[in-house]
Amino acid sequence: MENSGIQIIEKHISEWALPKEDILSWLKWESNFDFDQLVIKLEADLQFLHILNVDDKVFKQKDIPNGKAVIDKDMLQISGFVGFTCIYNLIPESERELNFEIDFLKSNRIIDTISMKTNLIRPIVAIEHIPIEGIIISETNRQIPQLRFNLESKGRGRILNLSPFIQFVNAKAMQITMKQTRKKNEDTTPLFVASSEYIIPSFLIKGEGYGMITMGFEYQDSMGNKYESKLVDIPIHLQQKESLEVPISSDLEGQSTILLEPTVL
């Protein structure tokens, strides 16, 4: 690559973005800079939405779906400026850095490359404590345990609509279902806030014998993307026929959601 001496006036890219959220970037340079073409290159799994300061005909290029846009200098409507918006369409397993490059070419040779980067973020809920003992009820032990999970937020995305879910039930002599109880929030500390409700999740268990449930937590981000935590196995042993309601406590960063006591129905 040659040393072209390009003078950058302004360079911008979104500091971070969630999956399926617009990433906005633009570049300004001295209008007397001599070049023939510029090429915008995206990482894999990124998709162009708009290219600024260029006619939409650019989207007819065959490499646009592959994250590559080739723009001749005379295609720019205003000299010294180009921009684009794009999105990351998949749900990543973890947060990551995204890199972008804009190559300037003269006589089919790259004379300068401008690099940009941003951060792809997401909410991440990790289960830090698992109730290993499970749910065990016998004639001598009538105390119903609370299923208390300590959860930790390990991502930068906001966690919304956190709730447990059951993926698998192995219990031939039991009926196990999820229940959600709504309870009015009586906390009057915050002023000028509309009344709200708590949603309290719990298991309803009917029957006897040995069983196992596999469960995890699901949640969303502010873009409506859906996520799931890792799954855990919860053993169940009821020595005689029972009908139980077992609430689930999920303490996320010190905020407990439990508002029910375990009960025999």
Protein Blocks (a to p, Z undefined) as FASTA:
>chain_A
ZZehpacfbdcddfbdcehiacdddddddfkbccfbdcddddehiacfbdghiafklmmp
fklmnopacddfklpmbghiacdddddfbdcfbdcdddddddddeehiafbdcddddddd
ddddddfbdcfklpaddfklmcdcddddddddfbfbdcehiacddfbdcdfkbccddddd
ddddfbfkbghiacddddddddddededjdddddddddddfkopacdddddddddddfbd
cdddddddddeehiafbfbdcddZZ
